[in-house]
């Protein structure tokens, strides 16, 4: 347990150092909870940019609890897939914080155009343990359904809330894609 916590702390410090060194093109909000209840708004500018991308398009998403490294990891993925020099600083595409306070709210997107026609869309969503569970669940479910590669982030162990969420997303996926 102590070893796991120490490893997590070291990983955050190393990633935090690299991410804090440079400031890149920031991600844009894709889906926003307007009333923190039932009304959501999609960013039409980002949807337009995504619609102009040529296939194949990979959509990589990170969901999970707040302050577990989703945004930091997506910044590192962006750095690697953008073909940046390994000695260059990792750009902060998705905002990260230097405290335990939450940074990401709603769903954010960043587009990476690779050589050739392939593109990657990275999606970052607010933590599943923030505020109104209905809103964060809906934002995370949207993110999961839109993704072709979903990454679940947890602290130390996968908790009951994570398992419940995965069950609900599996059921939702079954309902959405049934008979397709």
N, C-alpha and C positions, 0 to 999 in steps of 0.2 A: 504494500500500500504506500509506504513512504517512498520507495523507489519509483513507483508510478507517478507520484506527485512531484518528485524531484525532476524526473524526466520531462513532465509537462511544463514545469517552471522553466527549465533550461530551454526547451523548444520555443516557448513564448518569448524568452529573452533574446534568443538568436534571431527568430523571425521578426520580432519587434525592432531589433537593431537595423536589419536590412530594409524593412518596410519604412521605417522612420527617416531614412536617409534621402529619399527622393519623392517628388510629388509628380504624378503622371496625369494623364487625361482621366478625369473622374468618371465613374460610372454614372448612369442616369437612372432616375426612378422609373420603373416600369409599371408597377401597380401600387396604388395608394389607397388606404382606408380613409375615406373622406370624413366619416362621422364616427369612427371607432365602433361601428356596430354592423350596419348592413349595406352601406353604399361604398362602392369601390370604383376607382377611376383608372383607366389604362392611359398611359402616355402615348398619344398618337404619333409623335415624332419618332419614338423608338420603334413602335410597331411598323411605321413606314420604312425605317432603315432595315429592320429585320426582313420585311417583305421583299426588299430589293436584293437580298443576298441570294446567291446561287447555291443550289444543293451540291454536295451534302452540307448540312449544318448540324453541328454537335451543340447540344445545350447541356452544359454542366452546371449542376446546382448544388448548393450546400444548405442543409437545414440542420436544426438542432438547438440546443440550449444557448442562451446568451453568454457571451464572454468565453467561448471555447475555441475560438480561432477560425471561424468560418471565413470572415473577410480577409484575414491575414493569409490563409491558405489560398484563397482565390487570387490574391495579389501575387503570390508566388507562382501559381499556375499561369497567370497572365504573363508574368515575366519569362517563364520557360517557353510557353507556346508562341510568344511574340518574337522569339529568337534573339533576345537581348544577350549581350556579352555576359558571361558568367561572373565577371569581375565588376559589372556595373550594378548600381543600386537598384533594388526592387522599387518600382513606382507604386505609390499608394493610389490605386485605381478605386478600390472600395475603402471607404473611411474606416480607420481603426482608432482605438483609444489607448491612452496610457494609464487608465485607471480601471476600476471595476464597474464604472458606469457604462450603461449600454450606449452604443453608437448607431447601429443600424436599425432603422424603422422602415416598415413596408417592404417592397421587393425592388431590388436594384439590378440593372443589367449593364453589361459591358460587351461590346462586339470586338472580336479579334479576326481580322482577315489574314489567312495564311497564304503562302505561295500557292498559285493555282487558283482554283475556284472554291476551295474549302474554307468554311468560316466556323468560328466557335462563338457561342453566346454564353457568357458566364452569368449566373443568377445568384444573388445573395439575398437572404430574407432575414427578418428580425427573429430573435430567439423565441423558441416555442414556450419559454417559461416567463414571458413578459406580459403583464397586464391581462387583458381580457382573452381568455383561452379561445373563445370562438373566433376572434379576429386573427390571432396568431395562427390558429389551426387552418383557417381559410387561406391565409397568405401562404403558409407552408404547403398546403394541398395544391394550390395553384402552381407553386414553384415545382413541386414534385411531378405533377401531371405534365408540365411543359418540358421537363428535363429528359434527356436521353442517358444521362449519367447522374445519379443522385448520390450524394455523400451525406451521411448522417453523423453529426458531431456530438459527442457526449463527454462528460468528465468522468474518467476512471471506469465506469460501468454503464451498460445500457439499462436505464431504469424502466419502471413500469409505465411511466408516461410516454417514453420513447416507443415501447412495445405496443402500447395502445394506439399511438399515432401511426405506426407502421401497419397495424391491422386495419385501421380506418382508411389509409391510403391504398392498401391492397384491395379493399372492398370497393372503394371509389373507382379505382382503375378497372376493376372487373365490370362495374356498372357502365362506365364510360365506353369501354372498348368491347363490350359484349356484342356478339353478332356482327362484328365489323370484318 
